[in-house]
C-alpha cells in the first residue's frame, strides 16, 4: 500500500508567494505561515500512523502484546490529533483570500460528531470503538453495537486524508502555474 499523505506544502507555498507578492485585502501572512506549518504536521501525523500500524503488525507476529497494545493506543491518539489539526488547518485555509470555500466534509464530520461532540443530540455516538488496518487506516467509533446510532460512519483516516488532499489540490493547483509565470516575468531577461 502506498504511503498516504496530503503532500500539499509545495502547492500552498506557491499560493503564499503569489499572495505575498501583491497582498490582497484580508491577506494575513502569519495565518498563511501557520497553514504551511499545519500541512507539514498533517503529513507527519499520517506517516507516524502508518509507521505504528507496521509496528503493531510486527508486535502481533512476535507475540509482543504489550507493544501491540501500545502501538494501537498511539494510532488512536495520532488519528484524533490528525482530525483536530486538519480541522484547524481547514479553518486557516478558508480564512485566506480566494480560498473562502475550502472545506473537507469528512474531516469536519469526524472531528465534530465523533471526537469533539459525540454526546450531542445530533451525534449520539458515544461508543469508544476503534479499529485500524488495511486500506482504511484508523476508523473512529468503527465497530458499533446494534443499539448504537448508524449515523456519522467514519470512512477511515486514509479516505479522509485523501479527500483533504483532493480539496487542497483543487484549491491550490492554479497558484502553481501563476507563481511560475510571475517568477518568469520578474526574472531578468538574459537576451537584453
Backbone bond lengths (Angstrom), bond angles and torsions (degrees), N, CA, C in turn:
res aa  C-N    CA-C-N  psi(-1)  N-CA   C-N-CA  omega(-1)  CA-C   N-CA-C  phi
1 X - - - 1.453 - - 1.534 108.68 -
2 X 1.331 117.73 131.72 1.470 119.58 178.24 1.525 111.62 -68.01
3 X 1.308 115.69 154.68 1.462 121.45 178.67 1.528 108.49 -66.94
4 X 1.324 116.09 132.04 1.462 121.72 179.42 1.527 107.76 -92.50
5 X 1.331 115.62 122.31 1.463 121.82 176.96 1.521 108.63 -144.31
6 X 1.322 116.06 160.59 1.463 121.41 173.40 1.529 108.12 -79.07
7 X 1.320 116.06 -45.08 1.458 123.29 172.33 1.533 112.35 53.93
8 X 1.341 116.79 48.68 1.461 121.01 -176.53 1.525 113.18 -121.11
9 X 1.322 117.97 11.08 1.466 119.90 -178.75 1.528 110.66 -60.89
10 X 1.325 117.50 -43.67 1.466 120.86 179.59 1.521 112.47 -61.30
11 X 1.324 117.23 -42.46 1.469 120.55 177.26 1.527 110.42 -64.26
12 X 1.321 116.07 -42.09 1.460 119.32 179.47 1.529 110.46 -64.45
13 X 1.316 117.48 -37.73 1.461 120.95 177.83 1.529 111.18 -63.35
14 X 1.335 117.44 -37.42 1.473 120.27 176.21 1.528 109.78 -62.95
15 X 1.332 117.13 -44.38 1.470 121.19 176.10 1.528 110.01 -58.20
16 X 1.318 116.15 -46.49 1.474 121.66 -179.01 1.532 110.52 -57.46
17 X 1.323 116.88 -47.73 1.475 120.23 -178.63 1.527 111.24 -62.38
18 X 1.334 116.94 -42.55 1.466 120.53 179.63 1.526 110.14 -61.60
19 X 1.314 116.60 -46.85 1.470 119.89 -178.91 1.527 111.60 -68.19
20 X 1.312 116.76 -37.38 1.461 120.68 -175.21 1.531 112.28 -73.61
21 X 1.339 117.32 -26.74 1.471 120.13 178.43 1.520 111.93 -65.32
22 X 1.323 115.91 -39.03 1.454 121.62 -178.50 1.530 107.18 -141.14
23 X 1.334 117.62 78.04 1.469 121.10 -170.18 1.527 113.55 -59.81
24 X 1.330 116.20 123.11 1.463 119.65 175.93 1.533 110.10 -80.00
25 X 1.311 116.13 169.39 1.463 119.77 174.20 1.525 109.01 -57.26
26 X 1.299 115.37 137.45 1.454 120.14 178.82 1.520 114.51 87.43
27 X 1.325 117.59 0.33 1.466 119.90 -179.81 1.522 109.33 -71.18
28 X 1.313 115.88 127.08 1.459 122.46 179.07 1.522 107.43 -126.67
29 X 1.323 116.12 98.73 1.466 120.73 -176.79 1.529 111.14 -61.61
30 X 1.326 117.44 -33.50 1.463 120.16 178.74 1.518 111.93 -65.15
31 X 1.317 116.63 -45.20 1.469 120.04 177.78 1.525 110.24 -64.64
32 X 1.329 116.46 -38.70 1.454 119.83 178.88 1.530 111.04 -64.93
33 X 1.329 116.26 -40.46 1.460 118.71 178.57 1.529 110.36 -64.36
34 X 1.324 116.86 -38.46 1.465 118.80 176.14 1.528 110.31 -63.45
35 X 1.337 117.57 -38.67 1.459 120.49 176.53 1.515 111.81 -58.50
36 X 1.334 117.02 -42.92 1.465 122.15 176.36 1.531 110.08 -57.93
37 X 1.328 114.86 -49.56 1.465 120.50 -178.37 1.524 111.07 -61.96
38 X 1.325 117.38 -42.74 1.464 121.06 -178.18 1.525 112.04 -66.69
39 X 1.334 117.14 -37.08 1.468 119.44 176.58 1.525 110.53 -61.91
40 X 1.325 116.69 -41.76 1.462 120.34 176.90 1.532 110.30 -62.38
41 X 1.332 116.63 -43.29 1.462 120.72 -179.22 1.531 111.71 -64.02
42 X 1.318 117.27 -36.68 1.467 120.15 177.87 1.528 110.79 -62.12
43 X 1.328 116.21 -42.41 1.465 119.11 176.91 1.523 111.22 -62.99
44 X 1.330 116.63 -41.35 1.468 120.04 178.87 1.527 109.95 -60.19
45 X 1.330 116.95 -45.59 1.463 120.53 179.78 1.532 111.30 -60.73
46 X 1.329 117.00 -43.42 1.468 120.36 179.66 1.527 111.56 -62.09
47 X 1.312 116.98 -43.44 1.466 120.43 178.90 1.532 110.12 -63.90
48 X 1.323 116.80 -41.85 1.468 120.17 179.50 1.527 111.81 -64.58
49 X 1.323 118.23 -38.84 1.465 120.64 176.28 1.524 109.46 -59.42
50 X 1.321 116.07 -46.94 1.462 119.88 -177.73 1.534 111.49 -66.75
51 X 1.318 116.57 -35.86 1.468 120.36 176.32 1.529 109.92 -64.11
52 X 1.330 116.97 -43.00 1.469 120.87 179.76 1.534 110.85 -66.64
53 X 1.329 117.36 -33.69 1.465 118.98 176.28 1.529 110.51 -62.70
54 X 1.322 116.54 -40.80 1.470 120.05 176.90 1.526 110.92 -65.62
55 X 1.333 116.63 -42.12 1.458 120.74 177.61 1.532 110.62 -61.42
56 X 1.319 116.33 -41.82 1.463 120.47 178.78 1.520 109.99 -60.29
57 X 1.315 116.88 -47.43 1.469 120.44 179.76 1.525 111.98 -59.79
58 X 1.324 116.04 -42.92 1.462 119.88 179.05 1.526 110.92 -65.58
59 X 1.339 116.88 -39.67 1.467 120.60 179.55 1.528 110.93 -65.65
60 X 1.328 117.20 -39.78 1.464 120.53 178.25 1.529 109.68 -62.97
61 X 1.328 116.89 -46.14 1.466 120.71 179.69 1.527 111.63 -61.95
62 X 1.324 116.61 -34.71 1.469 121.16 -179.88 1.526 112.41 -83.63
63 X 1.337 116.91 -5.42 1.454 120.03 -178.28 1.520 113.70 73.61
64 X 1.331 116.65 20.12 1.472 121.96 -179.83 1.526 108.35 -90.76
65 X 1.334 115.15 84.99 1.469 120.65 -174.97 1.522 112.28 -64.48
66 X 1.312 116.48 -38.58 1.472 119.64 -179.55 1.530 109.99 -60.17
67 X 1.322 116.45 -47.38 1.473 119.74 -179.32 1.525 111.18 -68.83
68 X 1.325 118.30 -35.03 1.470 119.28 179.50 1.530 110.60 -67.32
69 X 1.342 117.62 -39.59 1.471 120.54 176.82 1.527 110.95 -66.08
70 X 1.330 115.67 -40.53 1.468 119.24 179.03 1.525 110.54 -63.38
71 X 1.323 117.53 -44.51 1.467 120.90 179.01 1.524 110.32 -62.06
72 X 1.327 117.13 -40.65 1.465 120.85 178.60 1.527 110.92 -61.59
73 X 1.335 116.33 -45.81 1.468 119.90 177.95 1.525 111.31 -61.66
74 X 1.322 116.94 -40.11 1.467 120.73 179.79 1.522 111.10 -67.14
75 X 1.321 117.45 -37.58 1.469 121.01 177.88 1.522 110.09 -61.79
76 X 1.321 116.82 -45.41 1.467 119.55 179.22 1.529 111.13 -62.56
77 X 1.324 117.08 -43.91 1.467 121.46 178.35 1.526 111.22 -61.28
78 X 1.315 117.15 -47.87 1.464 120.66 -179.76 1.531 111.20 -63.24
79 X 1.327 117.37 -38.50 1.468 120.32 178.85 1.523 110.56 -64.29
80 X 1.339 117.28 -45.41 1.467 119.17 178.65 1.526 110.71 -64.16
81 X 1.324 117.42 -39.15 1.471 120.36 176.17 1.527 110.76 -60.80
82 X 1.332 116.14 -40.54 1.464 119.71 177.79 1.527 110.65 -56.04
83 X 1.329 116.88 -47.53 1.464 119.54 -176.62 1.523 112.26 -65.51
84 X 1.318 117.60 -40.66 1.471 119.52 176.61 1.525 110.66 -61.98
85 X 1.316 116.21 -46.32 1.460 120.34 -177.96 1.531 111.33 -69.75
86 X 1.326 116.81 -38.60 1.468 120.06 179.01 1.526 110.59 -64.64
87 X 1.330 116.37 -39.10 1.465 119.80 177.87 1.527 109.82 -63.64
88 X 1.330 117.35 -44.33 1.474 121.67 177.36 1.527 110.23 -61.61
89 X 1.311 116.90 -43.72 1.468 121.02 -179.97 1.520 110.46 -63.09
90 X 1.318 115.91 -42.30 1.461 120.79 177.54 1.527 110.56 -58.03
91 X 1.313 116.47 -46.13 1.469 121.04 178.79 1.531 111.36 -63.63
92 X 1.332 117.33 -41.68 1.464 120.70 178.38 1.527 110.93 -61.06
93 X 1.324 115.72 -49.23 1.467 119.84 -178.31 1.524 110.07 -60.90
94 X 1.330 116.75 -43.60 1.471 120.61 -178.76 1.526 112.45 -68.09
95 X 1.325 118.03 -15.86 1.467 120.64 178.69 1.518 112.71 -84.80
96 X 1.325 116.49 -8.11 1.466 120.75 -175.41 1.533 111.50 -92.00
97 X 1.328 116.74 154.15 1.468 120.03 -179.34 1.534 112.69 -57.30
98 X 1.298 115.70 139.98 1.468 125.59 176.25 1.527 113.49 69.71
99 X 1.334 118.35 7.10 1.461 121.48 -179.79 1.530 111.21 -125.71
100 X 1.300 117.37 21.15 1.469 122.60 -171.60 1.519 113.71 -60.80
101 X 1.318 118.79 -28.39 1.458 120.61 -177.31 1.519 114.37 -87.90
102 X 1.316 117.78 5.74 1.467 120.42 -175.29 1.523 111.00 -68.15
103 X 1.328 116.11 120.30 1.459 120.99 176.38 1.522 108.53 -155.73
104 X 1.310 115.13 141.69 1.454 121.78 178.56 1.527 106.79 -119.84
105 X 1.316 116.30 105.99 1.466 120.29 -171.59 1.525 112.93 -64.37
106 X 1.325 118.78 -36.76 1.463 120.17 -179.78 1.517 112.21 -62.28
107 X 1.322 116.46 -45.79 1.469 121.36 177.98 1.524 109.66 -62.84
108 X 1.323 116.17 -46.87 1.468 120.68 -179.50 1.525 111.40 -58.83
109 X 1.327 116.38 -47.37 1.463 120.05 -175.84 1.523 112.71 -67.13
110 X 1.329 117.30 -43.60 1.467 119.45 179.64 1.518 109.89 -65.30
111 X 1.311 116.96 -45.56 1.467 120.02 -179.34 1.528 110.78 -62.59
112 X 1.317 117.10 -48.30 1.468 120.38 -175.11 1.524 113.25 -72.36
113 X 1.325 117.30 -45.82 1.463 120.45 -169.80 1.525 114.72 -96.11
114 X 1.324 117.36 -23.98 1.461 118.54 -176.27 1.528 113.57 -110.57
115 X 1.329 117.29 -19.71 1.469 119.44 -179.24 1.523 111.20 -113.58
116 X 1.305 117.13 -57.92 1.462 121.18 -170.96 1.529 113.65 -78.15
117 X 1.335 117.62 -42.27 1.475 120.92 -175.17 1.534 112.32 -131.37
118 X 1.327 119.18 49.98 1.469 118.65 -176.63 1.524 113.42 -66.45
119 X 1.328 117.03 -24.36 1.467 119.65 -178.11 1.526 111.97 -84.77
120 X 1.323 118.24 -5.97 1.458 121.54 -178.46 1.520 112.03 -64.59
121 X 1.329 115.57 154.63 1.472 119.30 -177.15 1.523 111.34 -65.95
122 X 1.334 116.81 -22.36 1.455 120.83 178.16 1.529 111.51 -76.99
123 X 1.325 117.18 -17.70 1.454 121.40 -177.62 1.523 111.16 -114.36
124 X 1.321 116.31 -73.63 1.452 121.05 179.84 1.515 114.59 74.03
125 X 1.333 117.31 12.22 1.462 120.82 -178.40 1.529 108.02 -96.70
126 X 1.331 115.82 84.35 1.457 119.77 -176.54 1.525 112.78 -97.63
127 X 1.302 117.06 -6.15 1.450 122.55 175.32 1.528 109.04 -56.97
128 X 1.311 118.39 132.79 1.470 122.27 -178.48 1.519 111.93 -90.15
129 X 1.327 118.20 19.03 1.456 121.28 -178.24 1.515 112.56 -55.77
130 X 1.327 114.88 146.70 1.464 121.07 -178.41 1.523 107.77 -153.13
131 X 1.316 115.26 138.58 1.462 120.06 175.25 1.516 108.35 -145.81
132 X 1.323 116.79 163.71 1.459 120.15 178.19 1.519 108.75 -158.59
133 X 1.322 112.94 166.39 1.456 119.53 175.48 1.507 112.01 125.71
134 X 1.293 113.47 168.93 1.463 124.03 177.32 1.528 111.90 54.78
135 X 1.300 115.92 -143.77 1.467 121.56 -174.05 1.519 113.81 -74.09
136 X 1.321 118.03 -22.74 1.470 121.21 -174.44 1.515 113.05 -84.13
137 X 1.323 117.36 -29.15 1.456 119.94 -173.05 1.516 109.66 71.79
138 X 1.331 117.47 -157.42 1.454 120.43 -179.89 1.528 112.24 -63.01
139 X 1.333 114.91 137.64 1.465 122.53 177.00 1.525 106.60 -125.99
140 X 1.321 116.17 113.94 1.456 120.71 -179.51 1.521 110.24 -81.01
141 X 1.310 115.73 138.25 1.467 123.78 -177.54 1.522 109.86 55.26
142 X 1.338 114.92 35.51 1.462 121.17 -174.34 1.503 114.68 -66.51
143 X 1.312 119.15 -70.77 1.466 117.62 -179.90 1.527 109.45 -72.18
144 X 1.317 115.59 124.11 1.466 119.98 -178.13 1.518 110.29 -121.82
145 X 1.314 113.61 149.38 1.456 120.38 176.59 1.525 109.74 -78.97
146 X 1.309 117.56 163.40 1.468 121.89 177.66 1.519 111.64 -56.43
147 X 1.330 116.93 -32.80 1.466 121.60 -176.85 1.526 113.29 -84.11
148 X 1.335 118.03 -8.69 1.466 121.61 -179.57 1.527 110.69 -76.10
149 X 1.336 116.86 149.84 1.468 119.74 174.84 1.535 110.73 -59.87
150 X 1.292 115.88 147.51 1.471 121.05 -179.30 1.525 112.11 -95.62
151 X 1.328 116.54 -7.66 1.465 120.37 179.79 1.522 110.86 -72.03
152 X 1.288 115.54 162.47 1.467 124.69 172.40 1.528 112.17 58.35
153 X 1.304 115.00 51.80 1.463 120.23 174.86 1.532 108.84 -74.41
154 X 1.310 116.58 130.80 1.460 122.17 177.80 1.525 108.16 -82.83
155 X 1.344 117.83 120.51 1.464 118.96 178.20 1.527 112.56 -72.87
156 X 1.328 116.71 -10.40 1.460 121.29 179.66 1.516 111.00 116.08
157 X 1.321 114.68 151.65 1.464 120.77 -178.06 1.518 112.22 -58.43
158 X 1.318 117.21 -40.95 1.466 118.87 -175.50 1.524 111.74 -69.35
159 X 1.310 118.10 -38.59 1.472 120.74 176.00 1.527 109.80 -63.90
160 X 1.325 117.18 -42.16 1.463 120.03 179.52 1.528 111.87 -68.61
161 X 1.331 117.25 -36.10 1.467 120.50 176.47 1.531 110.32 -66.75
162 X 1.335 116.58 -39.62 1.478 119.09 177.76 1.529 110.49 -64.74
163 X 1.330 116.71 -40.46 1.469 119.38 177.04 1.528 109.78 -62.53
164 X 1.325 117.96 -41.95 1.466 121.74 177.91 1.527 109.51 -59.35
165 X 1.325 115.93 -45.26 1.471 120.14 179.16 1.528 110.64 -61.85
166 X 1.329 117.64 -47.23 1.473 120.84 -178.88 1.524 111.34 -58.74
167 X 1.314 116.79 -45.35 1.468 120.26 179.91 1.526 111.48 -66.85
168 X 1.324 116.74 -38.67 1.464 121.19 179.26 1.527 110.41 -65.39
169 X 1.322 116.40 -46.66 1.466 120.47 179.48 1.527 110.10 -62.03
170 X 1.324 117.02 -44.04 1.474 121.06 -179.67 1.533 110.59 -57.42
171 X 1.333 117.00 -42.09 1.468 120.95 -178.31 1.533 112.88 -76.39
172 X 1.326 117.23 -35.92 1.465 120.17 -169.80 1.523 115.34 -100.21
173 X 1.309 118.90 -20.60 1.462 121.14 -175.86 1.530 113.57 -55.45
174 X 1.329 120.08 -40.01 1.472 118.74 179.42 1.535 113.23 -59.57
175 X 1.313 117.24 -25.12 1.466 119.79 -178.18 1.519 112.28 -76.78
176 X 1.326 117.95 -17.39 1.456 120.62 177.96 1.529 110.42 -66.50
177 X 1.323 116.97 -49.92 1.465 119.33 179.37 1.527 111.14 -69.77
178 X 1.320 116.25 -37.20 1.470 119.22 177.64 1.529 111.16 -62.43
179 X 1.322 117.15 -42.11 1.459 121.43 177.31 1.525 110.11 -61.07
180 X 1.322 117.00 -45.62 1.464 121.31 179.45 1.523 110.98 -60.45
181 X 1.331 116.44 -47.24 1.465 120.47 -179.17 1.529 111.46 -62.70
182 X 1.325 117.18 -41.21 1.467 120.07 179.24 1.523 111.32 -67.39
183 X 1.321 117.19 -37.13 1.464 119.70 177.44 1.521 110.76 -66.87
184 X 1.331 116.55 -40.12 1.467 120.28 178.66 1.526 110.96 -64.89
185 X 1.319 116.47 -41.18 1.471 120.47 179.95 1.528 111.68 -65.97
186 X 1.321 117.20 -31.32 1.462 120.80 -178.18 1.522 112.95 -85.43
187 X 1.324 116.53 -15.74 1.475 119.94 -177.37 1.534 109.39 -72.74
188 X 1.345 116.27 144.63 1.465 119.05 176.74 1.526 110.54 -63.67
189 X 1.311 115.31 141.23 1.463 121.01 179.40 1.533 108.69 -81.78
190 X 1.328 119.21 116.37 1.462 120.99 -176.87 1.529 113.80 -70.33
191 X 1.320 118.84 -15.66 1.463 121.01 -177.48 1.530 112.49 -85.21
192 X 1.347 117.85 -4.95 1.454 118.16 -179.94 1.504 111.90 -103.08
